[in-house]
């Protein structure tokens, strides 16, 4: 039997971090690609690499450029997210009804 992987969106579904993820992702995209992507681009239901690919495609970047910068974007995103979540105003907290 093949292993199974289940993915689900937790930020905004099970918890809230007051935009820490978006802030970290946009900063990483800006640092690596020089753009945060289209204003108001929706991240819901996407994995982090898919957010990078789709938002940067919408910003006009080609796939080769996006893939070349992917590792750096993800690394910067994770660093920025770690810092953002240390802000008491952005501590991840469970949404109502989530035990």
C-alpha positions as CSV (number, residue, x, y, z in Angstrom):
1,X,0.0,0.0,0.0
2,X,1.3,3.5,-0.9
3,X,1.8,6.0,1.9
4,X,-0.9,8.7,2.1
5,X,-0.4,12.3,2.8
6,X,-3.2,14.6,4.0
7,X,-2.8,18.3,3.6
8,X,-5.1,20.9,5.2
9,X,-5.1,24.6,5.6
10,X,-4.7,25.5,9.3
11,X,-4.2,29.3,9.2
12,X,-7.7,30.9,9.1
13,X,-9.3,27.4,9.4
14,X,-8.1,26.1,12.7
15,X,-6.0,29.0,14.0
16,X,-5.2,32.7,13.5
17,X,-1.9,34.5,13.5
18,X,-3.2,37.9,12.4
19,X,-1.5,37.7,9.0
20,X,1.9,36.6,10.1
21,X,2.1,34.1,7.3
22,X,1.1,36.5,4.6
23,X,3.5,39.2,5.9
24,X,6.4,36.7,6.0
25,X,5.6,35.4,2.5
26,X,5.3,38.8,0.9
27,X,8.6,39.9,2.5
28,X,10.3,36.8,1.2
29,X,8.9,37.3,-2.3
30,X,9.9,40.9,-2.4
31,X,13.5,40.1,-1.3
32,X,14.0,37.3,-3.8
33,X,11.9,38.4,-6.8
34,X,11.5,42.2,-6.3
35,X,7.7,41.9,-6.0
36,X,5.2,40.8,-3.5
37,X,2.8,39.7,-6.2
38,X,-0.6,41.0,-7.1
39,X,-2.3,43.0,-4.4
40,X,-5.0,41.0,-2.7
41,X,-3.9,37.6,-4.1
42,X,-5.6,34.9,-2.1
43,X,-3.5,32.2,-0.5
44,X,-6.3,30.1,1.0
45,X,-6.0,26.4,0.3
46,X,-2.5,26.4,-1.2
47,X,0.7,25.0,-0.1
48,X,3.6,27.4,0.3
49,X,5.4,26.4,-2.9
50,X,2.1,26.8,-4.8
51,X,1.6,30.2,-3.4
52,X,5.0,31.2,-4.6
53,X,4.4,29.7,-8.1
54,X,1.0,31.1,-8.7
55,X,1.5,34.5,-7.2
56,X,4.7,35.0,-9.1
57,X,3.1,33.8,-12.4
58,X,0.4,36.4,-11.9
59,X,3.2,38.9,-11.3
60,X,4.6,38.0,-14.8
61,X,7.6,35.9,-13.8
62,X,8.4,32.8,-15.9
63,X,8.5,29.3,-14.4
64,X,12.3,29.0,-14.7
65,X,12.9,32.2,-12.7
66,X,10.3,31.1,-10.1
67,X,11.9,27.6,-9.6
68,X,15.4,29.1,-9.4
69,X,14.3,31.3,-6.5
70,X,12.0,28.8,-4.7
71,X,14.4,27.5,-2.1
72,X,15.5,31.0,-1.1
73,X,11.9,32.2,-0.9
74,X,10.8,29.3,1.3
75,X,13.9,29.7,3.6
76,X,13.3,33.5,4.0
77,X,9.6,32.9,4.5
78,X,10.2,30.4,7.4
79,X,12.8,32.7,9.0
80,X,10.3,35.6,8.7
81,X,7.4,33.6,10.0
82,X,9.5,32.5,13.0
83,X,10.2,36.1,13.9
84,X,6.6,37.3,13.3
85,X,5.1,34.6,15.5
86,X,7.2,35.8,18.4
87,X,5.3,39.1,18.4
88,X,2.7,38.8,21.2
89,X,0.0,40.3,18.9
90,X,0.6,37.6,16.3
91,X,0.8,34.5,18.5
92,X,-1.0,31.7,16.7
93,X,-4.2,30.9,18.6
94,X,-7.0,28.4,18.0
95,X,-10.1,29.8,16.5
96,X,-13.5,29.4,18.4
97,X,-14.6,25.8,18.5
98,X,-11.2,24.3,17.9
99,X,-10.1,22.2,21.0
